[in-house]
Amino acid sequence: MSAKIISGTEVSQQLKDEMKEEVPGLKAQGVEPCLAVILVGEDPASKTYVANKKKTCDYIGIRSLETKLPEDAGKEQLLEVIDGYNKDASVHGILCQLPLPKHIPETEILRAILPEKDVDCFHPFNVGLINIGEVRFLPCTPAGVLEMIKRGGFDTAGKDVVILGRSNIVGRPLSNMLDQRNMNATVAMCHTRTKDLKERCLRADIIIAAIGVPEFLKGDMVSEGVVVIDVGINRVDADNERGWKLVGDVAFDEVKEKAAAISPVPGGVGPMTIAMLMKNTLTAAKETIQ
């Protein structure tokens, strides 16, 4: 069996092209979608993510604003920036880049963003809406996973889905989303303490790996024809010029021999997260049209 590669790079480009075509219609109605990003400190990975978000905004036609604060910025200073963006009617989405410096409480900061501008979908109000099936936004990474499955040509209805990992960013919201009536999956959210984990995986039609352990899902843990989406991004030692390489939570070379479809790392879920952030920003902008 030769597994189909579900490329997040390709799917995200499709989404970006679709949104690019949609933006002129919004502007014709007097709404210019706008995303404001706040970056605290000099974390290299965060700076790269923010730069990629700005590049994507430019491509689609979304106005982007950016506020940079020093590493030693206080909580009150950050809250003041958020309050300014909350009150600015021209700003539709606000994103505070994580992780924040340790002296700033992330939970308090994320809850300070107005729910209607919470395009990362971290505010408890928006999370609660997902739980009751009244969705405003979808969390970016889980939404990207579902978009990859759908655009890869696979249906979740009636399927047994195993999610490896129970984080509030991926595992838990993804479980809730797959359980909704429009998805109709039977979901098992598993983790390293789950009993008979291998047997559960072997029964799965779809496995989503977000457990944070390099190459955790091995070839002997999956059945023939399974669909595997790898959310993990792990840096491991390698014999190359850099001395490291990126791998997912799936032993790709082993699992691809049995899978009907599999996503790679890199080039899998990563690009989808930014695309879904842009989609949420457009959703927020549309909500302001009278």
Secondary structure, 3 states (H helix, E strand, C coil): CCCEECCHHHHHHHHHHHHHHHHHHHHHCCCCCEEEEEEECCCHHHHHHHHHHHHHHHHHCCEEEEEEECCCCCHHHHHHHHHHHHHCCCCCEEEECCCCCCCCCHHHHHHHCCHHHCCCCCCHHHHHHHHCCCCCCCCHHHHHHHHHHHHCCCCCCCCEEEEECCCCCCHHHHHHHHCCCCCCCEEEEECCCCCCHHHHHHHCCEEEECCCCCCCECHHHCCCCCEEEECCCEEEECCCCCCEEEECCECHHHHCCCCCEECCCCCCHHHHHHHHHHHHHHHHHHCCCC
